[in-house]
Amino acid sequence: MAIARTSAAAWSISAVAAGVLLVGCSGSVTVEKSEPKLSAGKLANTVSEKLAAQTGRPKPDVTCPEDLAGKVGTTTRCTLTADDGSTLGVTVTVSSVKGSQINFDLKADDKASPPAS
């Protein structure tokens, strides 16, 4: 059991550290629609992949509450949930749209929220 808690704590620390690393991090996804929109599920998966690449850890559990419209300046908030239940917010902002490709920047919160009691 102690190993699982250590891993969760390490992920929380890595996730918080990712917030510093993610300033200026960006991603892009190509979608196949006349008005580009990225589904909440695909957005969550892409954010998770970017966080894993930045921290060198396995893909975290990330959820996004809504689809991301392909309009410059559009933002949404996703949530990373660590194994111990602590959470870290991630802001996703559309930086540019080229045809069906939506480019976006990620910025993780500076501090994780403790697990819900």
KEMARMAR-323666 format. One line per field, with one value per residue: residue number from 1; residue in one letter; x negated, y, z of N, C-alpha, C in turn. Coordinates in pm, 1 decimal, padded with zeros to 6 digits. Each point is the difference from the previous one (the first is absolute). Example, Ala and Ser with C-alpha at 12.3 -4.5 7.8 and 13.67 -1.06 7.14 Angstrom:
// KEMARMAR-323666
zalum c(1	2)
kolvo c(a	s)
n_u c(-01319.0	00035.0)
n_v c(-00569.0	00105.0)
n_w c(00780.0	-00072.0)
ca_u c(00089.0	-00082.0)
ca_v c(00119.0	00119.0)
ca_w c(00000.0	00006.0)
c_u c(-00090.0	00077.0)
c_v c(00120.0	00109.0)
c_w c(00000.0	00073.0)
//
This chain:
// KEMARMAR-323666
zalum c(1	2	3	4	5	6	7	8	9	10	11	12	13	14	15	16	17	18	19	20	21	22	23	24	25	26	27	28	29	30	31	32	33	34	35	36	37	38	39	40	41	42	43	44	45	46	47	48	49	50	51	52	53	54	55	56	57	58	59	60	61	62	63	64	65	66	67	68	69	70	71	72	73	74	75	76	77	78	79	80	81	82	83	84	85	86	87	88	89	90	91	92	93	94	95	96	97	98	99	100	101	102	103	104	105	106	107	108	109	110	111	112	113	114	115	116	117)
kolvo c(m	a	i	a	r	t	s	a	a	a	w	s	i	s	a	v	a	a	g	v	l	l	v	g	c	s	g	s	v	t	v	e	k	s	e	p	k	l	s	a	g	k	l	a	n	t	v	s	e	k	l	a	a	q	t	g	r	p	k	p	d	v	t	c	p	e	d	l	a	g	k	v	g	t	t	t	r	c	t	l	t	a	d	d	g	s	t	l	g	v	t	v	t	v	s	s	v	k	g	s	q	i	n	f	d	l	k	a	d	d	k	a	s	p	p	a	s)
n_u c(-00082.1	-00109.8	-00025.3	00125.9	-00008.1	-00116.8	00050.8	00109.7	-00074.5	-00076.1	00113.0	00053.0	-00115.3	-00002.9	00126.3	-00033.1	-00106.0	00092.3	00065.1	-00116.3	-00007.6	00129.3	-00060.9	00082.2	00044.9	-00005.6	00113.1	00022.7	00119.2	00002.0	00106.0	00097.9	00012.2	00109.7	00062.2	-00130.8	00005.2	-00059.2	00035.0	00080.0	00040.2	00000.2	00059.2	00076.4	00014.2	00018.0	00077.2	00058.4	-00000.3	00039.5	00084.5	00032.4	00001.6	00064.6	00070.5	00010.6	00124.0	00067.2	00085.1	00023.4	00087.1	00038.9	00082.8	00074.2	00061.8	-00071.1	00062.2	-00108.9	00062.2	-00014.5	00000.0	-00089.7	-00065.0	00064.1	00054.3	-00058.1	00057.9	-00111.9	00021.9	-00119.2	00031.1	-00074.9	-00081.8	-00054.5	00055.0	-00125.2	00030.1	-00021.6	00032.1	00047.6	-00048.4	00094.4	-00087.9	00098.3	-00115.9	00038.6	00061.1	-00043.3	00105.0	-00026.3	-00114.7	00023.5	-00067.7	-00053.7	00007.1	-00086.8	00072.1	-00084.4	00091.6	-00032.8	00121.2	-00021.1	00124.3	00015.4	-00012.1	00115.2	00050.6)
n_v c(-00119.5	-00000.9	-00100.3	-00039.0	00025.4	-00060.5	-00092.5	-00000.4	00000.1	-00092.2	-00058.8	00023.9	-00036.5	-00106.6	-00017.7	00030.7	-00078.5	-00078.8	00057.1	-00014.3	-00127.4	00009.0	00095.2	00031.7	-00105.0	-00065.3	-00012.3	-00094.9	00012.6	-00092.0	00074.4	-00085.4	00129.8	00054.6	-00012.0	00020.9	-00118.7	00003.4	-00127.6	00004.4	-00116.7	00047.0	00109.4	-00071.8	-00082.7	00105.5	00059.2	-00116.8	-00014.7	00127.2	-00020.6	-00117.2	00062.2	00097.0	-00093.5	-00068.9	00022.7	-00105.9	-00020.3	00122.5	-00010.0	00039.2	00091.0	00019.1	00106.6	00049.4	-00001.3	00003.4	00117.2	-00017.0	00082.1	00079.3	-00030.3	-00100.0	-00007.9	-00100.6	-00054.6	-00068.5	-00121.5	00003.1	-00128.5	00018.3	-00104.0	00099.9	00039.9	00043.4	00127.1	00016.3	00128.2	-00013.6	00119.8	-00019.7	00064.1	00019.9	-00033.6	-00097.3	00029.6	-00110.9	00040.2	-00129.6	00065.6	-00046.4	00112.9	-00055.0	00085.1	-00056.7	00023.2	-00072.0	-00020.1	00098.4	-00021.4	-00121.4	-00042.5	-00000.4	-00129.5	-00027.6	00053.0)
n_w c(00000.0	00073.2	-00081.1	00008.7	00130.1	00002.4	-00080.6	00075.7	00109.6	-00054.6	-00039.3	00121.8	00053.0	-00079.0	00035.3	00126.2	-00008.1	-00053.0	00102.1	00058.5	-00032.8	00030.3	00065.0	-00095.9	00065.3	-00111.5	-00063.6	-00086.1	-00050.9	-00095.6	-00028.6	-00023.9	00021.0	-00055.4	00115.4	00009.4	00055.5	00116.1	-00008.9	00106.0	-00049.5	-00124.5	00045.7	00082.7	-00104.1	-00079.7	00091.8	00020.5	-00131.9	-00008.9	00100.9	-00053.3	-00117.7	00064.1	00065.9	-00114.1	00036.4	00044.9	-00101.1	00047.1	00100.7	-00119.8	00048.5	-00105.9	00050.3	-00103.2	-00116.0	-00074.4	-00007.5	-00130.5	00103.1	-00057.7	00111.8	-00059.7	00121.6	00060.1	00104.7	00000.8	00047.2	00058.4	00011.4	00108.5	00015.2	00070.8	-00116.6	00012.1	-00022.4	-00128.5	-00000.8	-00122.9	-00032.1	-00091.1	-00079.3	-00088.2	-00059.0	-00081.6	-00111.8	-00059.3	-00069.6	00002.0	00003.9	00123.1	00015.3	00108.1	00102.1	00083.6	00110.1	00072.9	00094.1	00081.5	00051.1	00050.7	-00020.6	00132.4	00030.7	-00058.5	00107.5)
ca_u c(00082.1	-00084.8	-00051.6	00105.2	00010.1	-00119.3	00018.2	00100.0	-00062.1	-00098.9	00072.1	00049.1	-00114.8	-00034.1	00105.7	-00019.8	-00119.2	00037.5	00055.0	-00110.6	-00050.6	00098.5	00015.9	-00047.2	00019.1	00111.8	00032.3	00092.0	00078.0	00074.4	00135.5	00059.5	00130.6	-00007.0	-00027.0	-00077.6	00033.9	-00068.9	00085.0	-00053.9	-00079.5	-00125.2	-00076.9	-00053.7	-00105.6	-00114.9	-00059.0	-00065.5	-00123.3	-00095.2	-00048.2	-00088.2	-00124.6	-00071.2	-00045.1	-00066.8	00078.8	00112.6	00108.8	00088.9	00143.9	00041.6	00135.4	00035.3	00145.5	00071.5	-00075.5	-00076.1	00032.0	-00118.6	00001.6	-00111.9	00036.0	00091.8	-00066.4	00074.1	-00078.7	-00001.9	-00043.3	-00082.3	00024.4	-00106.6	00046.4	00042.6	00121.4	-00028.5	00027.3	-00076.4	00069.1	-00078.9	00072.1	-00029.0	00038.4	-00024.9	-00096.3	00021.6	00076.6	-00038.5	00086.9	00060.4	-00097.8	00012.9	-00121.7	00034.8	-00100.9	00040.4	-00063.9	00046.8	00003.6	-00122.4	00016.7	00102.1	00099.7	-00005.8	00110.6	00126.8	00016.7)
ca_v c(00119.5	00118.8	00026.4	00068.2	00137.3	00071.1	00027.1	00105.5	00124.1	00037.5	00052.5	00133.2	00090.5	00014.6	00076.9	00139.1	00043.0	00016.0	00133.9	00089.0	-00040.6	00015.0	00137.4	00005.4	-00127.1	00008.4	-00120.2	00023.8	-00115.0	00023.6	-00054.9	-00012.3	00065.6	00133.2	00085.8	-00090.4	-00017.4	-00115.6	-00060.2	00002.5	-00122.1	00008.8	00105.3	-00057.2	-00093.0	00077.5	00066.4	-00106.1	-00035.5	00110.4	-00001.7	-00116.3	00030.8	00101.9	-00050.0	-00129.5	-00096.8	-00053.0	00093.6	00017.4	00003.9	00137.2	00016.1	00134.0	00004.6	00040.2	00004.0	00122.7	00063.1	00046.8	00144.9	00055.9	00060.1	-00086.1	-00073.3	-00094.9	-00050.8	-00144.7	-00037.9	-00118.9	-00062.0	-00092.9	-00124.0	00025.0	00080.8	00142.9	00045.8	00112.1	00059.8	00032.0	00088.8	-00021.2	00119.4	-00010.5	00102.3	00024.9	-00100.2	-00000.9	-00099.8	-00086.5	-00022.7	00087.7	00006.9	00053.1	00006.4	-00055.5	00054.9	-00068.1	00081.5	-00005.5	-00089.9	-00103.9	00000.7	-00126.8	-00092.2	00030.0	-00079.8)
ca_w c(00000.0	00006.3	-00134.6	-00075.8	00048.5	-00045.7	-00142.2	-00014.8	00045.0	-00101.2	-00116.9	00034.1	-00006.5	-00141.5	-00065.6	00037.3	-00072.0	-00140.4	-00015.8	-00033.0	-00129.9	-00105.5	-00045.8	-00138.3	-00067.6	-00092.2	-00074.9	-00110.4	-00041.9	-00122.5	00005.6	-00133.0	-00004.7	-00059.4	00114.1	00084.5	00140.6	00054.7	00102.8	00135.7	00020.0	-00074.9	00065.9	00123.9	-00037.1	-00048.8	00116.6	00076.3	-00071.8	00015.3	00138.0	00014.2	-00070.0	00076.6	00129.9	-00011.5	00076.8	-00078.1	-00025.5	00115.0	-00022.7	-00028.5	-00052.0	-00048.1	00011.4	-00120.5	-00124.9	-00020.9	-00128.3	-00070.9	-00015.8	00075.0	00128.0	00074.2	00107.1	00082.1	00112.6	00018.0	00134.0	00017.7	00130.1	00038.5	00063.0	00137.9	-00002.6	-00014.1	-00136.0	-00051.9	-00112.8	-00118.5	-00090.6	-00141.3	-00075.8	-00144.0	-00041.7	-00142.3	-00074.3	-00141.0	-00062.3	00100.6	00106.1	00116.2	00080.9	00130.9	00105.3	00129.0	00118.8	00121.2	00121.6	00079.5	00115.2	-00009.1	00106.5	00074.0	-00026.8	00066.7	00124.5)
c_u c(-00086.0	-00054.4	00104.5	00012.2	-00120.7	00014.5	00099.5	-00058.4	-00101.3	00069.2	00051.3	-00112.7	-00039.9	00103.4	-00014.5	-00121.0	00031.7	00058.8	-00106.6	-00050.9	00096.4	00025.3	-00058.9	00011.5	00119.7	00022.4	00087.5	00066.5	00072.8	00134.7	00061.8	00138.9	-00016.4	-00024.0	-00075.1	00044.4	-00069.2	00085.1	-00069.7	-00089.1	-00134.2	-00090.7	-00065.5	-00116.3	-00125.5	-00070.4	-00076.7	-00133.0	-00106.3	-00058.3	-00096.5	-00134.9	-00083.3	-00059.5	-00078.6	00070.6	00112.0	00109.5	00090.6	00146.4	00041.1	00141.8	00019.4	00152.2	00075.3	-00089.9	-00071.7	00030.3	-00127.3	00005.8	-00110.7	00051.0	00095.8	-00078.7	00095.4	-00093.7	00013.5	-00053.1	-00079.9	00029.6	-00108.3	00060.5	00050.2	00124.5	-00024.6	00019.0	-00086.1	00074.0	-00096.6	00087.0	-00048.5	00052.2	-00036.1	-00089.6	00012.3	00080.8	-00039.3	00079.3	00069.3	-00094.9	00015.5	-00130.1	00036.3	-00118.8	00059.5	-00070.1	00062.3	-00001.0	-00130.1	00009.0	00110.8	00097.9	-00007.6	00118.8	00125.9	00014.5	00123.3)
c_v c(00125.2	00034.7	00075.4	00145.0	00081.9	00035.4	00112.9	00133.5	00048.2	00056.0	00139.6	00101.6	00022.2	00083.9	00147.6	00055.0	00021.8	00137.4	00099.9	-00031.9	00031.7	00143.1	00006.2	-00132.2	00013.3	-00132.9	00036.6	-00130.1	00038.0	-00068.4	00007.0	00061.4	00137.7	00105.8	-00084.6	00002.6	-00127.7	-00055.9	00001.5	-00121.6	00005.2	00107.9	-00053.7	-00094.2	00074.8	00070.7	-00102.0	-00040.5	00107.6	00003.1	-00115.4	00027.2	00100.4	-00055.7	-00130.3	-00109.3	-00055.2	00105.8	00011.1	-00004.4	00146.0	-00001.9	00145.8	00005.1	00028.0	-00009.7	00134.2	00053.2	00056.2	00148.0	00056.7	00070.8	-00082.4	-00076.3	-00100.7	-00046.2	-00150.8	-00028.2	-00128.8	-00052.4	-00103.9	-00121.9	00022.1	00088.0	00149.2	00039.2	00120.5	00051.8	00032.5	00086.2	-00024.4	00121.7	-00018.6	00115.8	00032.8	-00113.9	00013.5	-00110.2	-00081.2	-00029.3	00105.4	-00008.3	00063.4	-00004.2	-00057.8	00075.3	-00067.7	00097.6	-00017.4	-00100.2	-00100.5	00018.0	-00134.0	-00089.4	00043.5	-00092.5	-00082.5)
c_w c(00000.0	-00137.7	-00081.5	00044.2	-00043.5	-00146.6	-00022.0	00041.4	-00102.3	-00122.8	00029.3	-00008.6	-00145.0	-00072.6	00032.9	-00072.7	-00146.8	-00025.4	-00037.4	-00140.0	-00113.4	-00043.4	-00139.8	-00073.7	-00092.7	-00068.0	-00115.9	-00038.2	-00128.0	00011.3	-00138.6	-00005.3	-00061.5	00107.6	00100.8	00145.8	00044.3	00113.2	00135.1	00025.9	-00070.1	00060.3	00126.3	-00030.2	-00044.9	00115.1	00083.7	-00064.2	00016.7	00141.0	00023.1	-00066.1	00079.6	00128.6	-00009.1	00078.1	-00087.6	-00016.7	00122.6	-00042.4	-00015.5	-00054.2	-00041.1	-00008.0	-00129.4	-00121.9	-00009.9	-00139.1	-00061.4	-00031.4	00089.1	00125.0	00082.6	00106.2	00062.1	00110.1	00006.8	00139.6	-00004.5	00139.4	00025.7	00068.9	00142.7	00008.2	-00007.5	-00146.7	-00035.5	-00122.0	-00112.0	-00091.2	-00141.9	-00075.0	-00146.6	-00041.4	-00148.6	-00060.1	-00146.0	-00068.8	00107.2	00115.7	00109.0	00078.9	00133.7	00094.6	00127.4	00111.2	00120.8	00116.2	00076.6	00115.5	-00026.0	00116.0	00070.8	-00034.6	00075.6	00120.4	-00005.3)
//
